[in-house]
């Protein structure tokens, strides 16, 4: 994932890194936290792009909404045959600054 940062502090960057970590962790990878993470990697090859976009949008919304430090502003998702890219805009609740996360999921072929 890539961070787009303007005037963000180290704290903002840590929050964004936490979100990316949560997004890119496969569900079931964390010991004693089976619900942590997403199932995005597992579905890239299994769903047609239109369905994958909807599921990915739902998964990303769930992750962002699970973090009390941010509020979701927007998510855009583009699914292709072997990868899915997403752009997530969040607002930090402590100071109302916004940031954009851009990330891509590539299928394990």
C-alpha positions in Angstrom: 0.0 0.0 0.0 1.0 3.6 -0.5 0.3 6.5 1.8 -0.5 10.0 0.5 0.6 12.3 3.2 0.5 16.1 3.4 0.7 17.5 6.9 0.3 14.3 8.8 2.1 13.6 12.0 3.8 10.4 13.1 0.6 9.5 14.9 -1.4 9.8 11.7 1.2 7.6 9.8 0.9 4.9 12.5 -2.9 4.9 12.2 -2.6 4.5 8.4 0.0 1.8 8.8 -2.3 0.0 11.3 -5.2 0.2 8.7 -3.0 -1.2 5.9 -1.8 -4.0 8.2 -5.3 -4.9 9.1 -6.4 -4.8 5.4 -3.5 -6.9 4.2 -3.7 -9.6 6.9 -5.6 -12.6 5.8 -8.4 -13.7 8.1 -7.3 -16.5 10.3 -3.6 -15.5 10.2 -3.5 -14.0 13.6 -3.3 -16.4 16.5 -6.3 -16.1 18.9 -7.8 -13.4 16.6 -9.5 -15.4 13.8 -11.7 -12.5 12.7 -8.8 -10.0 12.4 -7.9 -9.2 8.8 -9.8 -9.5 5.5 -10.7 -12.3 3.0 -9.8 -10.1 0.0 -6.8 -12.1 -1.1 -8.8 -15.3 -1.1 -11.5 -14.0 -3.4 -9.5 -12.2 -6.2 -9.6 -15.2 -8.5 -12.9 -16.6 -7.3 -15.3 -13.7 -8.1 -16.2 -11.8 -11.3 -14.8 -8.3 -11.0 -18.2 -6.6 -10.4 -18.8 -8.9 -7.4 -15.3 -8.6 -6.2 -15.6 -4.8 -6.1 -18.7 -5.0 -3.9 -17.1 -7.5 -1.5 -13.8 -5.6 -1.3 -15.7 -2.3 -0.6 -17.6 -4.1 2.2 -14.4 -5.6 3.7 -12.6 -2.3 3.6 -15.5 -0.4 5.1 -15.6 -3.0 8.0 -11.9 -2.5 8.7 -12.0 1.3 8.6 -15.2 1.3 10.8 -13.5 -0.9 13.3 -10.8 1.7 14.0 -12.2 4.4 16.5 -9.5 6.8 15.4 -10.8 7.4 11.9 -14.0 8.0 10.0 -14.5 6.7 6.5 -14.9 9.4 3.9 -14.8 7.4 0.6 -13.7 4.1 -0.9 -13.3 3.5 -4.6 -12.4 0.0 -5.9 -11.3 -1.3 -9.3 -11.2 -5.0 -9.9 -9.5 -6.6 -12.8 -8.8 -10.2 -13.7 -5.8 -10.8 -11.4 -5.8 -7.8 -9.1 -7.9 -5.3 -7.2 -6.9 -1.7 -6.4 -8.5 0.4 -3.8 -8.4 4.0 -2.8 -9.6 4.8 0.8 -10.0 8.3 2.1 -10.2 8.6 5.9 -10.6 11.5 8.3 -8.7 11.5 11.6 -11.2 12.2 14.4 -8.6 13.9 16.6 -8.1 16.8 14.2 -10.3 16.4 11.1 -7.4 16.0 8.7 -7.9 13.6 5.9 -5.6 11.1 4.2 -5.7 8.8 1.2 -4.6 5.2 1.3 -3.9 3.5 -2.1 -3.4 -0.2 -2.1 -3.5 -3.2 -4.5 -4.2 -6.8 -4.0 -2.6 -9.2 -6.5 -3.8 -12.8 -7.0 -1.6 -15.7 -6.0 -1.4 -17.4 -9.3 
